[in-house]
Amino acid sequence: MEKGFVRRLSRPLVGAVLAACFSIPALTAKQPAGGAAGVSPAWWGVRLEVTARGEYAVSGGETPVTGDYVCRVLWEGRLEPDDEDFLLVHIKTEILEWRLRERSGPPGRENVLEAPAAPGPAVRMNYVIKDGREVEFFFDLGGISIPLHASPLTVALELPRSSGRTPGGRGRAYGDFVGRGSCRVVMPESDLERRSPQRHFSWDWRRERQYFGNGQILTVVQSHAAEAAVTVTVH
C-alpha cells in the first residue's frame, strides 16, 4: 500500500492543488455506520471504476491509420483519519478490460494490429480536494502510445481523466474538449456521512490536433465516451 499526507489547508488555500497521497481537513460523520452521532468512522473505503470506448485516426501521411479501443479500470484505496488530517492510502489498481485494434491501408486490404493485453493503461488517483462542502477526485489514465503501425509520428492515446485545477496552466486543458456531460468527479461532503454512497459521471470528449513530422502535416483526431463511478464506504 502507498500512503502519504499533507497538512490541513489554511483558509486562503482551500481548493489549491494537493499532491498525490494526501490528507484533507477532517470531516466528522453525524451518524456513521455502527457508531454514535458525532463519532468519526475508522476510515472510508474509496472505489473508482472508469470505463471508456474510444476511437482515433491519423491522416496526412502515406497511409491513413484508424483505431478503436475499450478500456475498464479499477482503483481502490481509503481515507484514514490522522488527528485533524486524513491519509489517502492506495490499495490496488486493476485493468478489468483492455482491447485496442488498429487498421492501416485501403479498405479490403487493411493491415490490422492489436495492442497486447499487458501492460494496459495506468490509472492514478493523483489527489483529492475538499473545497467548501464538496470533495473532488482527480484521476487520470495513460501510458499508451499510438499509432501501433510504423509512423513518423508517435503521440499519447488520450484516455479519460477528471477535470483539473492546476494554477498557471498553459494551453487548453482536457476538460475544454468535453462536448457532453462533465468530467468533474465530485461528491457533496454529506456523502461521507452515509453508509455506501455512489456517484456516477459520464461525458463525451473529442480533440483534433495537427503535427509536423517527416516533412508532412499529420492530423490526429481522438475521441471517447467515458463513465466514472465513485463509491465511498464508511468503516
Residue frames relative to the residue before (quaternion, step in Angstrom):
aa qw qx qy qz dx dy dz
M 1.0000 0.0000 0.0000 0.0000 0.00 0.00 0.00
E 0.2825 -0.7382 0.5896 0.1663 3.54 -1.11 0.71
K 0.0157 -0.8191 0.5718 -0.0431 3.55 -0.83 0.96
G 0.1483 0.7845 -0.5941 0.0977 3.54 -1.13 0.63
F 0.0877 -0.8023 0.5868 0.0661 3.55 -1.24 0.08
V 0.1324 -0.7199 0.6608 0.1662 3.49 -1.43 0.12
R 0.6144 -0.5644 0.3982 0.3813 3.54 -1.21 0.35
R 0.6781 -0.4805 0.3675 0.4175 3.53 -1.31 0.35
L 0.4688 -0.6649 0.5038 0.2904 3.57 -1.06 0.76
S 0.3944 -0.6666 0.5708 0.2725 3.54 -1.06 0.74
R 0.7089 -0.4880 0.2917 0.4174 3.61 -1.20 0.49
P 0.6903 0.4747 -0.3273 0.4371 3.69 0.80 -0.79
L 0.7298 0.4397 -0.2457 0.4623 3.58 1.15 -0.49
V 0.3626 0.7264 -0.5130 0.2787 3.60 1.19 0.14
G 0.7692 0.2985 -0.2498 0.5067 3.57 -0.80 1.03
A 0.5035 0.6365 -0.4439 0.3799 3.61 1.21 -0.04
V 0.6124 -0.5647 0.4061 0.3758 3.54 -1.25 0.43
L 0.1795 -0.7639 0.6125 0.0951 3.56 -1.03 0.88
A 0.5194 -0.6313 0.4704 0.3322 3.56 -1.13 0.58
A 0.6388 -0.5100 0.3979 0.4166 3.55 -1.26 0.36
C 0.8036 0.1641 -0.1938 0.5383 3.54 -1.16 0.82
F 0.2709 0.7932 -0.4645 0.2857 3.52 0.33 1.32
S 0.3177 -0.6870 0.5856 0.2904 3.52 -1.30 -0.19
I 0.1944 -0.7550 0.6137 0.1249 3.53 -1.25 0.49
P 0.6791 -0.4844 0.3239 0.4465 3.62 -1.14 0.41
A 0.5577 -0.6581 0.3985 0.3117 3.53 -0.88 1.00
L 0.1856 -0.7498 0.6277 0.0970 3.53 -1.13 0.84
T 0.2478 -0.7734 0.5668 0.1386 3.58 -0.96 0.82
A 0.3366 -0.7478 0.5363 0.1997 3.57 -0.66 1.08
K 0.4351 -0.7067 0.4933 0.2606 3.55 -0.88 0.94
Q 0.8060 -0.0225 0.0392 0.5901 3.56 0.99 -0.80
P 0.0502 -0.8308 0.5541 0.0132 3.61 0.41 1.19
A 0.6276 -0.5492 0.3914 0.3889 3.53 -1.19 0.57
G 0.8408 0.1602 -0.1256 0.5016 3.56 -0.86 0.96
G 0.7256 0.3994 -0.2551 0.4990 3.60 1.19 0.16
A 0.5702 -0.5908 0.4470 0.3551 3.53 -1.32 0.12
A 0.6575 -0.5071 0.3750 0.4122 3.54 -1.26 0.44
G 0.7974 0.2908 -0.2227 0.4796 3.55 -1.03 0.89
V 0.6181 0.5281 -0.3496 0.4656 3.63 1.27 -0.02
S 0.4051 -0.7251 0.5020 0.2411 3.57 -0.73 1.05
P 0.4838 -0.6501 0.4878 0.3246 3.60 -1.03 0.69
A 0.6339 -0.5275 0.3946 0.4051 3.56 -1.26 0.33
W 0.7536 -0.2273 0.1651 0.5943 3.58 1.04 -0.83
W 0.3521 -0.6980 0.5796 0.2298 3.54 -1.38 0.20
G 0.3041 -0.7218 0.5898 0.1969 3.56 -0.93 0.89
V 0.1371 -0.7872 0.5991 0.0511 3.58 -0.99 0.88
R 0.0073 -0.7889 0.6132 -0.0393 3.55 -0.81 1.07
L 0.0394 -0.7891 0.6127 -0.0200 3.58 -0.77 1.10
E 0.0060 -0.7796 0.6261 -0.0135 3.56 -0.81 1.05
V 0.0833 -0.8045 0.5880 -0.0101 3.56 -0.78 1.11
T 0.0750 -0.7851 0.6148 0.0058 3.56 -0.97 0.98
A 0.0289 0.8005 -0.5974 0.0378 3.58 -0.98 0.82
R 0.0811 -0.7288 0.6764 0.0692 3.51 -1.26 0.69
G 0.0669 0.8501 -0.5120 0.1034 3.55 -0.50 1.16
E 0.1973 -0.7494 0.6204 0.1208 3.51 -1.41 0.24
Y 0.0075 -0.7801 0.6241 0.0435 3.55 -1.31 0.31
A 0.0971 -0.7743 0.6234 0.0495 3.52 -1.29 0.45
V 0.1252 -0.7597 0.6353 0.0600 3.56 -1.07 0.85
S 0.0526 0.8119 -0.5749 0.0868 3.57 -0.58 1.16
G 0.6031 0.5661 -0.4250 0.3677 3.54 -1.31 0.35
G 0.6440 0.4951 -0.3205 0.4873 3.56 1.25 -0.31
E 0.7579 -0.3536 0.2650 0.4800 3.55 -1.26 -0.28
T 0.7997 0.0901 -0.0197 0.5932 3.58 0.98 -0.85
P 0.3823 -0.7278 0.5140 0.2448 3.62 -0.67 1.01
V 0.1974 -0.7686 0.6027 0.0846 3.54 -1.20 0.67
T 0.0103 -0.7755 0.6311 0.0148 3.57 -1.04 0.80
G 0.0208 -0.8067 0.5905 -0.0084 3.55 -1.13 0.62
D 0.0733 -0.7696 0.6301 0.0723 3.54 -1.28 0.36
Y 0.0636 -0.8157 0.5749 -0.0066 3.56 -1.13 0.57
V 0.1864 -0.7162 0.6580 0.1392 3.50 -1.43 0.33
C 0.0066 0.8053 -0.5899 0.0589 3.55 -0.86 1.00
R 0.0751 0.7677 -0.6342 0.0523 3.59 -1.02 0.87
V 0.0154 0.8253 -0.5585 0.0824 3.57 -0.57 1.17
L 0.2277 -0.7688 0.5881 0.1061 3.53 -1.28 0.50
W 0.0507 -0.7511 0.6572 0.0368 3.55 -1.10 0.83
E 0.0228 -0.7970 0.6036 -0.0029 3.57 -0.93 0.92
G 0.1641 0.7677 -0.6061 0.1279 3.54 -1.06 0.79
R 0.2691 -0.7589 0.5569 0.2038 3.55 -1.19 -0.42
L 0.3512 -0.6760 0.6049 0.2317 3.50 -1.37 0.41
E 0.0876 -0.8026 0.5898 0.0169 3.56 -0.79 1.06
P 0.4491 -0.6642 0.5158 0.3018 3.62 -0.89 0.86
D 0.0103 -0.7751 0.6312 -0.0276 3.56 -1.06 0.83
D 0.7435 -0.2701 0.1130 0.6012 3.56 0.27 1.35
E 0.8078 -0.1956 0.1589 0.5328 3.60 -0.52 -1.12
D 0.6578 0.4840 -0.2963 0.4953 3.57 1.31 0.08
F 0.3292 -0.6843 0.5923 0.2694 3.53 -1.39 -0.24
L 0.2684 -0.6925 0.6354 0.2115 3.51 -1.32 0.44
L 0.2294 -0.7297 0.6252 0.1549 3.56 -1.04 0.80
V 0.0931 -0.8271 0.5543 -0.0058 3.57 -0.46 1.23
H 0.2645 -0.7470 0.5912 0.1500 3.59 -0.81 1.02
I 0.1954 -0.8014 0.5579 0.0905 3.57 -0.68 1.11
K 0.7822 -0.2379 0.1730 0.5492 3.60 0.74 -0.97
T 0.1595 -0.7174 0.6598 0.1567 3.51 -1.40 0.25
E 0.0520 -0.8028 0.5940 -0.0051 3.56 -1.13 0.64
I 0.3060 -0.7084 0.6054 0.1949 3.56 -1.06 0.83
L 0.2162 -0.8142 0.5303 0.0955 3.58 -0.33 1.26
E 0.7873 -0.0635 0.0626 0.6101 3.57 1.12 -0.68
W 0.1374 0.7807 -0.5999 0.1085 3.58 -0.95 0.87
R 0.1749 0.7573 -0.6080 0.1618 3.56 -0.62 1.21
L 0.0528 0.7768 -0.6245 0.0612 3.57 -0.91 0.98
R 0.0176 -0.7913 0.6104 -0.0303 3.57 -0.81 1.07
E 0.0975 -0.8069 0.5826 0.0023 3.56 -0.92 0.99
R 0.1547 -0.7884 0.5930 0.0528 3.53 -1.06 0.89
S 0.0082 -0.7834 0.6210 -0.0220 3.55 -1.10 0.80
G 0.6859 0.4608 -0.3483 0.4425 3.56 -0.97 0.89
P 0.6760 -0.5018 0.3482 0.4123 3.59 -1.27 0.20
P 0.6353 -0.5345 0.3910 0.3973 3.61 -1.16 0.54
G 0.7728 0.3035 -0.2521 0.4971 3.54 -0.94 0.93
R 0.7768 0.2065 -0.1326 0.5799 3.58 1.20 -0.41
E 0.2586 0.8062 -0.4902 0.2071 3.54 1.14 0.67
N 0.2960 -0.6925 0.6259 0.2028 3.51 -1.22 0.65
V 0.1544 -0.8165 0.5548 0.0408 3.58 -0.69 1.12
L 0.0434 -0.7765 0.6286 0.0060 3.54 -0.96 0.96
E 0.1747 -0.7707 0.6037 0.1052 3.56 -1.15 0.66
A 0.4677 -0.6619 0.5071 0.2933 3.55 -1.03 0.81
P 0.5386 -0.6167 0.4462 0.3611 3.63 -1.02 0.64
A 0.5973 -0.5864 0.4143 0.3574 3.57 -1.17 0.58
A 0.7889 0.0978 -0.0474 0.6049 3.57 1.15 -0.60
P 0.5387 -0.2346 -0.8092 0.0074 1.48 -1.96 1.50
G 0.3755 -0.7106 0.5462 0.2361 3.55 -1.14 0.64
P 0.7471 -0.3658 0.2727 0.4835 3.59 -1.23 -0.17
A 0.4035 -0.6837 0.5517 0.2557 3.56 -1.13 0.68
V 0.1409 -0.7715 0.6150 0.0820 3.57 -1.03 0.83
R 0.0311 -0.8095 0.5850 -0.0386 3.58 -0.82 1.05
M 0.2391 -0.6865 0.6623 0.1817 3.52 -1.14 0.75
N 0.2441 -0.8368 0.4749 0.1209 3.57 -0.08 1.29
Y 0.7561 -0.2406 0.1732 0.5834 3.56 0.95 -0.86
V 0.2347 -0.7245 0.6288 0.1569 3.53 -1.39 0.23
I 0.1450 -0.7943 0.5872 0.0568 3.55 -1.03 0.81
K 0.1830 -0.7155 0.6590 0.1425 3.52 -1.10 0.76
D 0.0363 0.7961 -0.5965 0.0955 3.53 -0.51 1.25
G 0.8075 -0.0441 -0.0135 0.5880 3.55 -0.30 1.23
R 0.7666 -0.3104 0.2559 0.5006 3.55 -0.69 -1.12
E 0.6076 0.5308 -0.3592 0.4691 3.56 1.19 0.51
V 0.1944 -0.7292 0.6431 0.1298 3.53 -1.27 0.60
E 0.0907 -0.8307 0.5492 -0.0101 3.58 -0.55 1.20
F 0.2538 -0.7757 0.5692 0.0992 3.53 -0.96 1.02
F 0.1236 -0.7944 0.5939 0.0298 3.57 -0.90 0.99
F 0.0969 0.7958 -0.5848 0.1238 3.58 -0.51 1.22
D 0.0399 -0.7790 0.6182 0.0965 3.54 -1.31 0.11
L 0.2510 -0.7149 0.6297 0.1717 3.52 -1.35 0.40
G 0.2031 0.7993 -0.5468 0.1444 3.58 -1.00 0.71
G 0.5350 0.6706 -0.4371 0.2701 3.50 -1.30 -0.39
I 0.6360 0.4906 -0.3384 0.4902 3.62 1.27 0.24
S 0.1875 -0.7868 0.5813 0.0891 3.58 -0.92 0.95
I 0.0830 -0.7679 0.6338 0.0415 3.55 -1.18 0.69
P 0.5856 -0.1323 -0.7923 -0.1089 1.55 -2.36 0.92
L 0.5771 -0.5686 0.4540 0.3710 3.54 -1.33 0.24
H 0.6397 0.5080 -0.3172 0.4818 3.58 1.12 -0.67
A 0.6374 -0.5099 0.4087 0.4083 3.56 -1.26 0.40
S 0.1238 0.7906 -0.5807 0.1499 3.55 -0.84 1.02
P 0.5106 -0.6295 0.4770 0.3398 3.61 -1.13 0.52
L 0.7386 0.3554 -0.1891 0.5408 3.57 1.30 -0.22
T 0.0144 -0.7617 0.6477 0.0094 3.55 -1.06 0.84
V 0.0090 0.8001 -0.5977 0.0501 3.57 -0.79 1.05
A 0.5703 -0.5778 0.4568 0.3638 3.54 -1.31 0.28
L 0.4332 -0.6498 0.5549 0.2868 3.55 -1.06 0.78
E 0.3293 -0.7626 0.5285 0.1753 3.57 -0.70 1.12
L 0.0452 -0.8078 0.5860 -0.0443 3.54 -0.33 1.33
P 0.6954 -0.5051 0.2953 0.4171 3.62 -1.16 0.42
R 0.0605 0.7498 -0.6585 0.0230 3.49 -1.29 0.58
S 0.4931 -0.6315 0.4915 0.3414 3.55 -1.20 0.35
S 0.6489 -0.5195 0.3760 0.4095 3.55 -1.25 0.38
G 0.2483 -0.7813 0.5578 0.1295 3.57 -1.14 0.63
R 0.2437 -0.7675 0.5754 0.1428 3.53 -1.27 0.40
T 0.2214 0.8072 -0.5246 0.1559 3.58 1.10 0.55
P 0.3571 -0.7556 0.5010 0.2246 3.62 -0.54 1.10
G 0.8179 0.2747 -0.1941 0.4668 3.53 -1.14 0.69
G 0.3602 0.7506 -0.4892 0.2599 3.59 1.23 0.33
R 0.2992 -0.7521 0.5630 0.1669 3.57 -1.14 0.66
G 0.7875 0.2938 -0.2306 0.4902 3.52 -1.14 0.65
R 0.6408 -0.5238 0.3998 0.3939 3.53 -1.35 -0.05
A 0.3730 -0.7464 0.5169 0.1910 3.55 -0.97 0.90
Y 0.7325 -0.4189 0.3105 0.4377 3.55 -1.34 0.24
G 0.6880 0.5183 -0.2861 0.4196 3.57 0.85 -0.99
D 0.5762 0.6036 -0.3766 0.4023 3.60 1.18 -0.42
F 0.7182 0.4286 -0.2386 0.4935 3.59 1.22 -0.39
V 0.4293 0.6644 -0.4819 0.3769 3.57 1.24 0.39
G 0.2108 -0.8214 0.5217 0.0936 3.57 -0.63 1.13
R 0.7890 0.0984 -0.0575 0.6037 3.59 1.18 -0.50
G 0.7878 0.2636 -0.2087 0.5160 3.57 -0.97 0.78
S 0.3779 -0.6988 0.5532 0.2506 3.55 -1.27 -0.41
C 0.3113 -0.7505 0.5561 0.1748 3.55 -1.03 0.86
R 0.4422 0.6547 -0.4766 0.3855 3.57 1.22 0.43
V 0.1390 -0.8088 0.5708 0.0247 3.57 -0.48 1.26
V 0.2222 0.7958 -0.5053 0.2489 3.54 -0.03 1.32
M 0.0658 -0.7784 0.6222 0.0518 3.57 -1.15 0.62
P 0.5542 -0.6067 0.4366 0.3663 3.60 -1.11 0.57
E 0.6254 -0.5552 0.4005 0.3745 3.56 -1.15 0.65
S 0.6128 0.5842 -0.3482 0.4024 3.58 1.07 -0.70
D 0.5374 0.6204 -0.4112 0.3965 3.62 1.19 -0.38
L 0.6287 0.5487 -0.3399 0.4337 3.59 1.11 -0.56
E 0.6383 0.5064 -0.3271 0.4787 3.57 1.28 -0.05
R 0.6228 0.5397 -0.3277 0.4619 3.58 1.32 -0.11
R 0.6721 -0.5407 0.3275 0.3856 3.56 -1.23 0.46
S 0.7940 -0.1602 0.1384 0.5699 3.63 0.65 -1.07
P 0.0034 0.8250 -0.5648 0.0183 3.61 0.42 1.12
Q 0.0802 -0.7740 0.6263 0.0465 3.55 -1.17 0.68
R 0.1218 -0.7826 0.6087 0.0464 3.55 -1.00 0.91
H 0.1935 -0.7816 0.5875 0.0808 3.56 -1.02 0.92
F 0.0601 -0.7852 0.6163 -0.0085 3.54 -1.08 0.84
S 0.0221 0.7947 -0.6063 0.0181 3.59 -1.09 0.65
W 0.0766 0.7906 -0.6036 0.0688 3.55 -1.16 0.65
D 0.3049 -0.6980 0.6146 0.2050 3.53 -1.38 0.39
W 0.0913 -0.8049 0.5863 -0.0090 3.55 -0.95 0.94
R 0.0909 0.7873 -0.6064 0.0652 3.59 -1.06 0.78
R 0.0520 0.7958 -0.6007 0.0557 3.55 -1.00 0.88
E 0.1374 -0.7663 0.6239 0.0675 3.55 -1.09 0.83
R 0.0202 0.8007 -0.5963 0.0535 3.57 -0.83 1.00
Q 0.2556 -0.7517 0.5881 0.1542 3.54 -1.23 0.56
Y 0.1090 -0.7830 0.6122 0.0148 3.54 -1.08 0.88
F 0.2847 -0.7284 0.5955 0.1836 3.56 -1.22 0.54
G 0.2235 0.7813 -0.5559 0.1746 3.56 -0.67 1.09
N 0.8479 0.0637 -0.0744 0.5210 3.57 -0.99 0.88
G 0.6949 -0.4942 0.2663 0.4494 3.55 1.03 0.85
Q 0.6662 0.4739 -0.2953 0.4943 3.57 1.24 0.25
I 0.3352 -0.6815 0.6029 0.2443 3.55 -1.27 0.46
L 0.1017 -0.8117 0.5752 0.0077 3.55 -0.50 1.23
T 0.2136 -0.7706 0.5907 0.1077 3.56 -1.01 0.88
V 0.0974 -0.7881 0.6075 0.0188 3.55 -0.85 1.04
V 0.0560 -0.7798 0.6235 0.0018 3.56 -0.76 1.09
Q 0.0025 -0.7930 0.6083 -0.0347 3.57 -0.80 1.05
S 0.0597 0.7887 -0.6100 0.0475 3.57 -1.11 0.72
H 0.0714 0.7887 -0.6105 0.0099 3.56 -1.24 0.39
A 0.2924 -0.6783 0.6400 0.2116 3.49 -1.39 0.40
A 0.0748 -0.8355 0.5439 -0.0208 3.58 -0.64 1.13
E 0.0812 -0.7540 0.6491 0.0597 3.52 -1.29 0.58
A 0.0496 -0.7832 0.6197 0.0137 3.55 -1.08 0.78
A 0.0830 -0.7773 0.6231 0.0263 3.56 -1.01 0.89
V 0.0823 -0.7888 0.6088 0.0185 3.58 -0.80 1.03
T 0.0519 -0.7811 0.6222 0.0012 3.56 -0.87 1.03
V 0.0841 -0.7772 0.6230 0.0272 3.57 -0.91 0.97
T 0.1115 -0.8194 0.5622 0.0075 3.55 -0.63 1.17
V 0.3505 -0.7378 0.5427 0.1956 3.58 -0.84 1.01
H 0.0682 -0.7941 0.6037 0.0170 3.58 -0.93 0.94
